[in-house]
């Protein structure tokens, strides 16, 4: 493996390796890197089929991180995520079976299809970064990043995440469909995947079969980037802008529930990581405006009057940002 002497080269190498498998989605990759570099968690909202699992898998292998996936369903139990104690019939002793949460990158697929008790178990692990199984408490691996996906709430068989639980996600990114040009590239690549011959049969390759197992850089490269993020300069003026933005979400006439102090922390952490990704050693207002939607929308709730007028949280947030521009 090559050790990278500067952070820009390392980050660019990661993005290039992911782009070899996933077409487009550059903004999503940036948001995932921001969450990873700042020890946050991210919620991805969007329809199925937008390569969320493939993206996380490719990112994990590019950075040489362990990857697990949980498909959330209505019958899932907390122990299916966290783990449990199992009785050994031969020895009469209990042994601990650790669940899939013990990983670096955890893809929680369709988190809003699980019952609230299961959602709460995962979100508690996210917040405390440790899990209690029986009488023992275990720390989760470092780094530990939860990438949850959520179907549109209007789909049947879903449980909407409460505001207090949504607040634990540093970012909530809304996935879009690829552009026509990107979709053509997706289809063209799929045509050329080929097949695998094994024994007396054959099977068509999928995009997962072409994900490179060769990591980019060395573990110290990731540690170096995370350390560099915490050295990005944030001015007193920038902090005042963040406080002003957060305050306006609480005082706006159309908002019933505004952003919490956790949102301000997320904006500053995210701005630091975005500054580093864009080759700067200081945060600027552009970072704040670029991240505002992903940090704030899931932390805001409209009041009855705004809903009756057909308004959306994005309308209100855009109005707030215009007054600050």
N, C-alpha and C positions, 0 to 999 in steps of 0.2 A: 504494500500500500504506500501511496505517496503522501507525505505530510506537507500540508500547505502552509506557506510562510505568511500569507495574508488572508484575512477573513473574506475579502471579496472573491478571491479565486475559489475558496472552499465552498462558499454559498452558491456561486455560479456553477460549479461542478455538480453540486447536488441537484440544482434546477435542471441542468442539461440531462442528467441521468434519468430523472423523473420524466422529462419531456420525451425521452426515447420510447416511453411506454404509454403515457397519457398525453393526448392531444389538447392543447389549450390549457385552460384552468390555471393560468399563471398567477392570477390573483389569489386563488384558493391555496396554492402552494406557498405563496408569501404569507398568508394568514396562518397556515400550519407551522411554518418556520417561526413566526412571531410567537405563537403559543409555546412552541418547544423551547425557544431561547429564553423565555420569561417564566417558565414553569407554570403556565396557565393551562386551561382546558378550553376546548372549542366545540361548539354545536353547529352542525351543518344541516340546513333546512333545504329540502328539495325533493323532487320526484325520484323514483327508482331509475336505475340505468344510467346515472351520470358519472360512473367510474369512481365512486367514493372509496369502495373497498380496494380497488386496484391502485388508486392514488396513495392510500395509506400504506399498503403493502410495499409499493415501490419506494416510498419515502423511508420506511423503516429499513429496508435493505440497503438503500443508498447511504444511510448514516450508521449502519451496522447496529441497529436496535432490535430488540425482541418484539415481535408483533403477535397480538392475539385478537380474536374477533368473537363477539357475543351477539347472537341473533335474539333480540328481545321478543318474547311472546307472552301471551296472557297467563300461561301456566308456569312461567319461570319463577324460581324461588331465590331468595337472597343467597342461600348456600350454593346455588349454581354459579354465582358470580364470585363470592368471597372464599368459598371452600368450607370444609366441615371436618369433624372428627369421625373416624371410622374405626369400629371395633374389630380387632384382629381375633378371629375365633380361636386360633391356635394358642396365642399367648395370653389372651384375655386383656390385652392392653389396647388403649386408643392410640391411633396414629393420625397425624394431621394431613389432610389432603388439601393442598392449596388450590384455589380456584384460578380462573383465567385472568383475574384482576392483577395477579403477580406477573407483570410484564412491563415493558417500557412504553409501547404504544398500544393502547386498547381501543379498538373500534367497537363502540356500543351501537349496533345497528338497530334503527327504528326504536329508540329508547321510549318513545311515547306509546308503544304497544304493550309495555309491561305495566303491571299494577303499581300503584304509588309506593307500596312497601318495598318493592324491588328497586324502583327508581331511587328511593331514599337511601337504601343500602349502598348503592354505587356512589351517590353524591356525597355521602358521609366519608367514604374512602377517599374520594377526590379531595375533600376539604382537609382531612386529617393526615392523609398519605400513610395511613396504617390501618390494619385490619385485626379485629379480635376474633379468634376462633377458639371456642371453649374458654379455657382460663388463660390462654396465651395471646399476647399481642405481637403482631409481626409488622415490621416496616415494609412499605412497598419499594420496589427497585427505584433507582435514580438513574436517569430521569424517568418520570412517570407522567404520561400525557393521555388524557381521555379525549377521544374524538368521537362524539356522539352524533348520530344522524336522526332526523325527525321528519316524519311525513307531514304533509299539510294537515292541520287540525280538522278540516272538514271531512277527511276520510273516516269511514266507520271503523270501530274497533280500536280507538286510540284514547289515551288518557293524557290530557294536557298537563304539562309540567307547571306546578305552581310558581308564582313569581319568586318566592324565596329560594327555590331550587334553581330556577333559571339564572338567578343572580350569581350563582357559583361558577357559571361559565364565563370565562374572561371575554370570549368572542362568540358571536353567533353570526355565521356567514350564510347568506342565501345564495344557493347555487342556481346558475342559469343554464339554459340549454346552449349547446355549442352553436357557433355561427354556421351558416351554410358551407363556408370554405373549410372550417374545422371538421364539420360532419363528413364532408367528402374525404378528407384525409383519414378520418376514423375508419370509414368504409373501405378505403383503398388499402390501408394497413391490414385490416382484417382479412381481405382477400388474399394477402400474401403471407399469412401465418403458417401455412403448410400443415402437415400431419405428423404424428408420431407413430412409428411402427413398433409394435411390441409383441413378441411371441408370434401367434398366428393371427393377430388382429391389428387394427390401426384406429387411431382417434384423431379428430381434428384438434389442432393447437388452439389455445385461447391466449388472450393478452397476458394472463398470469404466467404462461410458459416462457415468455420472453423477458420477464423481469430479471435483471442482472443480480446475481448473488454477490458480486464484487462490490464491497463498500467503497465510498468516496472518502479518502483521507483516513485518519487514525482517530481513536477515541479522544486523544488530547486536543484534536482540532475542534471538536464540539465543545469541550470544556473551555477552550480558549475563547470561542465565540460567546458562550454564555457569560464568561467573565468580562469580555469586552462590552457587552450590552450594559452591564451595571456601571460602566465607566463613561457612558454617553452623557454629555452635559445637558442638563435641563435647567433653564434659566428661571428666575423668580417670576418673570413676565409670563413665561409659558404656563407655570403653575397657576397664576392668576386667571389666565384664559380658561384653563381646565375647570377651575372652581366656578367661574362665571357660567360656563356651558352647563355644568351639572346643576347649578342653581336655577337656571332658566327652565330646565326640564321639570323642576319642582313647582315653579311659580306660574307656569303657563296656564292660561285659562281653560285650555282643552285637555289638560292632563290631570288625571286623578292620582296616579302613582308615578313619581319621578324617579330618577336614578339615585342609587345609594352611594355612599362614600367609596364602596368597592369599585364603582364605575370609574371614579377619578383615578384610583390606583391603577386600574386596567388601562386607562388612556395613557398614563405616563409610562407605564411599562411597555405598552405596545408601541408608543412613539419612539422610545429608545431603540427597540429592536428594529423597527422600520427604518430609523435613521441609519443604523449600522448596515442593514441590507442594501440601502441606497448609497452607501459609501460616505456617510457623514459621521462626525463625532459629536454632533449636537442635534437636538430636536428642534423642529420648526413648525409653524402653524399648519403647513401642508400635511404633516403627520397627523395632527389632531383632526383635521377635516376628513382625511382619508379613512380614518379608523372610527369616526363618530358613529356611523351607521351600525357597524358590527359590534361596537361596545355598548351602545345606548338603546337601540330599538327594542331588544328583548327585556330591557329593564324599565320600559315605559308602558303605562296603561292609560288609555283614553277614558274620559268621563262620559256619562250618558249623553250629554248634549252633543259632544263631538261625534259620537257614534251615530246619533240620530241624524246628523248632518251629512253622514256618509264619509267622514274624514278617516284617514289612516295615520298611524304613528309616523310613517315616513313623511307625510305631508307636514305634520307638526314639526318634526326634526328639521326638515329643509327650511321651514319658516324661521326656526331658531337660528340655524346656521347663517342664513341670509342677514339677519340682524347683527351678527357678529362679524361678517365679512368686511 
